[in-house]
Amino acid sequence: MKKVFIMSLLALTSIATQAQEQKDVRVRAISPVFMYPSPEPTVDKKTKLQTIEWPSTENNTWHENIGIIDNVPIEKDMKSIIIAKAAMKGENYAPISWKLTDEGDNSVLHCYFLMKADIVENLWLGNAESTILDKATGTIYQARSTFPECCYDKVFGVKGKKGTLLDLQIIFPRLPDTAKDLAIYGVPNWLMRGSDVKQIAIMPDGENTTAYDQVPQFHMAHMVKDSLRYNKDKYESWAVYNDPHLIKPVKEKTMALWRTADATYLAIATEQNWIREYHGRGGNTILLDQQGHQYKCKGVMGYPNDRIFWLEGYPGDYFAMVLIFEPVPLNVENFTYVVPEGEPFNMWGANWSGEVIPNLEVQQLRKNQQLFEYHPRVVVK
């Protein structure tokens, strides 16, 4: 059996595929990205075109093979796959992901596939066995068609530009808004054989989702040494801080959110492991909403933005690191926290790998505000 990996760093590949501005479009669910082993391409000596024989349907010989098509819809926002490309560089894996939306009278399963060659053969999208089960009622919603239409119940290949993101679609009857507990069947190339669907949260009645928060007030750390002639590879040039905004111990990377008209504040619980420890935040960090819209980090409250710095404290301290982002609209219910891979720097134990934390619920993060109240340190000697 071929191995399949879920790569958290690449989760933004699917999440960042931006939905076109349409009326009556609702995003129900977005998958993580599955990294599927991709065979080595063969190269045509005359045309120099690379071809991959996709392996997951290699025994699907009982269905008609319609050959190569070239009118497949693609995700045109190339920015949405930049990190996927970078992370895949030199790797023999292809990312596959999906998004479930409600569009007019239909519910549409967008199946994304990144072209790893000029031609990919032996693909399979879906047919009458492609269904969505409402587990609460037992109602089964059967696929009506696909887009492109010629792919329904057919084996096919795609010719296109290497590096483009295909947007293959399976069309279902419109799911009712009351359908909350879903499972998808019959989409094997996207690993859906009864897969449960984690839908984007709809907040309970009575939750105040439209109110702005006040700008949060945090204790500002003291800078005891400024960064003169800052050099990421020379630790002696990094600024030094102490006396941060301490909080009670919580699970590391617990987050809280404050929304204002001018900015979004995201507090992150950070653990201190040494008396003097280096940290760094900000830079190209973004928040990514359900529609694929990005909100850039504008700064870090009380600390340098996108610079490494020292913080002095006690091992076992928990403190708040607060990032300031562009304002997130009040109708955003879920988002993903994305830190792209950073620039290497010279330090023992240095780590510049990226990070993705998906499915962060706005209302839960707002409830977490109380976890970030200032809590003075107590040390018994």
Buried (B, 14 or more C-beta within 10 A) or exposed (E): EEEEEEBEBBBBBBBBBBBEEEEEBBBBBBBBBBBBBBBEBEEEEEEEBBBBBBEBBEEBEEEEBEEBBEEBEBBEBEEBBBBBBEBBEEEEBBBBBBBBBBBEEBBBBBBBBBBBBBBBBBBBBBBEEBBBBBEEEEEEBBBBBBBBEEBBBBBBBBBBEBBBBBBBBBBBBBBEEEBBEBBBBBBBBBBBEEBEBBBBBEEEEEEEBEEEEEEBEBBEBEBEBEBEEBBBEEBEBBBBBBBBBBBEEBEEEBBBBBBBEEBBBBBBBBBBEEEEBBBBBBBBBBBBBBBBBBBEBBBBBBBBBBBBBBBBBEEEBBBBBBBBBBBBEBEBBBBBBBBBBBEEBEBEEEEBEBBBBBBBBBBBBBEBBEBBEBBEEEEEE
